[in-house]
């Protein structure tokens, strides 16, 4: 296995990690729609502690408009862009490895 193949595999792991984080982030956002959710629950508290630092970055950029927090949309959008860029980079590295060793 050459260095480009290893790089491609590492990037694929990062892409999958971003996908999992995106899912957790969406669960967190959906849970905020229910006002009676007990955030002291250990599972929900963990979800909150994992996602809040990332969401706070975007909350500082876009203030709530009419009580609606649009920063979550920007946060998900940023993750999707990052995931797409990493996927393209992985494919380029893999294709470069194939053409280099062909």
N, C-alpha and C positions, 0 to 999 in steps of 0.2 A: 504494500500500500504506500503510495507516494504522498508527498506533502500536500498536493492539491486535493487529493481524495480525502485526506484527513481534515483539511480545512472545510471541504464540502460537508463532511459528516458533522463537524462541530457546528457549522452554521445551521444545519438541519435540526440539530438538538435545540439551538436557540430559537428557531422558528416554532418548534413544537412547544417550547416553554412559553413563548409569547402567546401562542394559541390557548394554552391552559390558563395563563394569567388573564387573557381577554375574557374567557369564560367566567372566571371568578369575579372579575370586574363587573360583568353584566349581571351576575347573580347579586352582587352588592348593590348595584343600581336599582334592580327590580325590588329588592327588599326595602329600599327606602320609600317605596310607594305605599307600604303598609305601616301606618303610624303606631300600631300596637306591637311591633316586633321588639322582643326583649334582647337588646344588644349586650346584656351582661351574660348571655348564654356563651359558653366557651367557644363553640364553633363560630357563632356570629361575631364574637369579639375577635377571633383570629382573622376572619375574613376582613373585618374592618381595619385591623392593624396592618394587614398586608396591602390593602388597596388605598387607604387614606393618604399615605405619603405621596403616592403617585397622583391621586385626584387633587390633592392640595396644590400641586404645581399649577394645574389648570384652573383651579378656583381662584388663584391669584391673578390669572390673566383675564378671565371672563367672570364678572360679578353676576349673581342671580338676577334675572330679568323677570319682574312680576312674580317672584317666588319660585320661578323655575330655574333649576341649575343646569345650564347648557354646557358647563365645563366638562361634564361626563361624556357628552357627544364628541367634543374635541379630543378628550383623552383616548377614547376608543378609536377615533379616526387616526390619531398619531400612532397607536399600536398597529393598526392595519397597514399604514404606510411603512413602518419599520419592518413588519413581517414580509411585506411584498418586496422591499429592497433586499432583505436578507435572502429571500427565496431566489431572486434574480442573481444575486452574487454567488449563491451556492451553485446554481446552474451554470454560470459562467466559469467558475472554478472547475467544476466537473468536466465541462466540455473542453476547457483548455487542457486539462489533464489527459483526456482521451486523444485530442489532436496532437499533443506533444509526444505521447508514447505510441502513436500509430505509425 
